[in-house]
Amino acid sequence: MTLARPEQLLLALMGEAAIGYPAALFAAIGHPVTWIGAVIVALERGGNRGGPARRRAMGVGIVVVLIIGAVVIGCGIEALAGAGWGVAAVVLVATTGIAQRSLDDHVRAVARPLRAGNLIEARGAVARIVGRDTGALDEAGVALAAIESLAESFCDGVVAPAFWFLVAGLPGLLACKAINTADSMIGHRNDRYRWFGWAAARSDDVVNWVPARLSGLMIAVAGGGGFALMWRDARHHASPNGGWQEAAMAGALGRRLGGPVSYDGEAAARAWLGDGAMPEAADLARALWIYRRACLLLWVVIGGVAWLR
């Protein structure tokens, strides 16, 4: 069976941008990411204990279980589609692994109060999309946090699942989401997850290696600049992947991202990306338009792949 994956992916991208994931559906049954999260929480209860060697081995086992589960489900849905369901089932499931609209919605929820001068509401909104402490952030700090989240999530929530759908169909997309979810939940370098989350963090690095660099290029193209700064500063980021998108966005905006932050009351040093001033509320609106153009550019690329095929 040969599936027209580029065409399916383009339909999924357009469908998710148009309707997202309905709130009523989320309230009724949750979302695939929340289901994956529930599995991770259940497996952690028994696995994240003992010495470093055992914790690391159990963490590896959880990642393997998640990947196998995602691949089996994806293959099953593709088989059913090939048996007569058509592409609709594949496209519908694929939309749940893409986050164009939800990311736009969450960042706009920060931009609106920030532009209106309501810093308290803006802090609350940005706290829902970042892990850093937000209670003392000023306008620049809120804008910086939201812009960084927008740039990084363009890779994690849009480009990476699209890339792996092209590479391996629905099983690839679902496996990508499972790894990304595991990394966001347990892939931290704190005392609790240093060993148990090692495999999740390393797997996420591998899965996002190519998408991160593609994301940076698309942000630079969509923003009309940032290539040189991306090439210069991406390597200064603590993540092997996160610096490409963030440095590209910093260059496109002509602003400075990165810098020191605080997590759970503990200061964390980070390198600066870019040479400009700190971002302002207006820069968050500019970043959103760059993000939307980058999403449109992705559509064009996928459409070109479909046409060539």
N, C-alpha and C positions, 0 to 999 in steps of 0.2 A: 504494500500500500504506500502510495506517495501522497503526502499531504501538501497542499499549497500554503506552506507556512508563512511566506511573506505577506500574502493576501490576508490570511487569517490574523496575523499580527497587526496589520494596518487597520483592519476592522475593529480589533480589540482596542487599539490605541484611540481610535476615533469614538468608539462607543463609550469607553471609560471617561474620556474628556467631556462627552456630552451629558452623561447621567451619573457618573461616579458610582458609588456603592450606596444604594438608597438607605436612608436612616431607618425606615420602617423595617427593612430586611435585617439590618444590623441589630435592631432591638429585638427582633424575633428569633434570629438564629446566630447572631454574632458574625464574625468574619473569619475566613480561613487563617489569617494571621493570629487571631485570638485563639483559634483551635490549636494551632501549632504551639502557641505560648502555653496553653493549658497542658499539653503533652510535656513540654520542657519542665514546667513547674512540678508535675507529677514525678518525672524521672529524676529530678534533682533531689527530691526528698530522700531517696535511698542511695543516690549515687555520690552526692557531694559530702562525703565524710571519710575519715581515715587519713592516712598520710598522703604526701604529695604524689607518689607513684600511683596509688590507687585512684586518687581524684582525677589525675590526668587520664588514666586508662578508662575510667568511667565516662569522662567527658568525651573521649574519642568514640566510645561506644554509642553515646547519645547522638553524636553527629552522624554516625553511620546509620543508626536506626532512622533518623529523620530523613536522610537522603534516600534510603531504600523505600521508606514509606511514600515519599513524594514521587519517586520514579514509578512505583507500582500503581499509585492512583492516577498519575498522568498517563501511563501506558494504557490503563484500563479505560479511561475516558476516550483516548484516541482510538482504541479498538472499537468501542461502542459507536463512535462517530463514523468510523469506516464501515461498520456493519449496518448503517442506515440512518443514524441520527443526523448525518450531515455535519457541516462545519460549525453550526450554531452552538452546539454544546462546547466545543473546544474554544470558540471565541468567547463565549459567556464566562467560562472558567478562567480564561486568560485575563479577562478584565479585572478579576479580583486580585491578580498579582501585580497590577500596574497602579500607580498612585499619582498620575498627573493632576487630576482634579482635586483630590483630597489635599495634596501638598499645596496647590494654589489656594484652596479655601483656608487652610491653616495659617498660611503666611499673610493672606489678606486680613485675617482676623487680628493679626499683630499690626499691620500697616494702618488700618483705619483708626484705631484709638491713638496710635503714635503720631499720626499726622494731625489729629485733633488736639494733641497736647495732653491726653489722658494717659499719663505714664503708668498709673496703677493698673488700669485695664490692660495696657500693652504688656506689662510685666507678666500678668496672669496668663495672657494668650501665648507669649513666647515660652513660658514655663511648660506648656503642653507639648512643645516640639523640641526642646533641648534638655540636656541633662545637667547643665551647670546651674549654680545658684543664681537666681534672678531677682531676689528681693531688693537688692541695692543698686541695680543697674540704672544708669541714666539713659537719655535718649540714644546716645551713641552706642552704649552697651547693648540695648535692646535691638537696635538696627543691625549691629554687627552679628549678634547671636542669630537673628532671623535670617540674615543673608547667608551666613555660613551653613545653616541648616538647609536652606533652599538649594544651595549649590551642591552640598554633599548628597542630599536626598534625590537630586536629579539623577545621580548615578544609581544609588541604592534602590530607589522606587520607580525609576522609569527606564533608564538605559540598560542597567544590568539585567532585569527580567526580560526586556525586549531582546537583548543580545543572546541570552541563553535559550529563548524561544526559537530564535533563528538557528542556533547551533543544534539543539536537541529537542525541539518541539515543546509540548506542554510538560513532559517530565523535566526538561531542563529548567523551564520557568519555575515550576513548583519547588524543585530542589534548590534553586537560587533563593527563593523566598524563605524556605526553611532555614537555610544557612544564615541568611541575613537576620532573620528573627532570633535565631540562637545567639548570634554575635551581639545583637542589641540587648539581649537579656542577661547573658552570662559571660560574654567576651570581654570582661573588664580586668584590669590589673590590680584589683584590690585584694585584701586578704581572703575574702570569701571565694573569689572566682579565679585567682591567679593560676591555679593548676587545673581546676575543673573546667574552666572556660577556655583553656589554651587551644584546644582543637577547633572550637567554634570561631575564635578570633583568626587563627591561621587559615581556616577554610574560607572565611569571608575575604581575607586578603587575596587568596587565589582566585575566587569567583569574580571579584571586582577589579582585578588587575587590568585587563583589557578595557572593560566598560569605563573605568575611571579615566583613562587616557582619552577615550573617545568622547566622554562627557566634557572634559576640559576643552577639547578641540571645538566641540559644538557650542559651548558657552562663549568661547573666544570669537567664533564666526558670528554667532547671534549678537554679540555685544560690539562687534566691529573693532576688536582689539584685545590685547591681553596675551598674545602668543609668547612674546619675549619674556614677559614677567612670569608666565606659567612655567616656562622652561627653566627660568632662573630660580624661582622660589619654591616650586612644588616639592623638591627634595628636602626642604627645611621642615616640612610638616612631620608630626610624630607618626602619622600613618603612612604606609607606602603608597596609599591610593588617594586619601582625602585631599592632599595638597594640590592635585591637578585641577580639580573643579574649583576649589576655593581660590587658588592663585589666579586662575583664569578669570573668575568673577571680580577679584580685586583689580586686575589689570583692565578689564572691560569698564569697570566703574570709575577707575582712577582713584580708588580709595584704599585704605589699609585695613586688612583683616588679620585675624589671629590675635596674638598677644596674651598676656596673663589672664586667667580666669580662676574661679573658685568652684570646687565640687564638695558638697557636704561640709562646708566651712573650712576646707583645706585649700590653700592657694596652689595653683598649678601653673608652672611656667610654660609658655608656648612661644614659638618663633613668630615674628611678624611676617605677613605676606603682603607685599606691595610697598609703595613709597608715599602714597597720598595721605590726606588727613583721615581721621576717623569718619565712618559713615554717619549720615543724618537720616531723618525720616524720609526725605525725598529720595534718598538713594535706595531705600527698600522698595519703593514703587518702581524705580528704574530696574532694579534687580528682577522684579517680577516680570517686567516686560521682556527682559533678556531671557529669562527662563521660558516664557511662552514662545518666544521665537525659536529657542533651542528645541523645544518640543515639536514645533512645526517643522524644523529642519530634520528632526528624526523621522517624522512622517514622510518627508520628501525622500530621504535616504531609503526607507523601507519600501516606499512606492517604486523607487528606481530599481531596487533589488527584485521586486515582484515583476516589473516590466521586463527586465533582462532575463528573468527566468522563464 
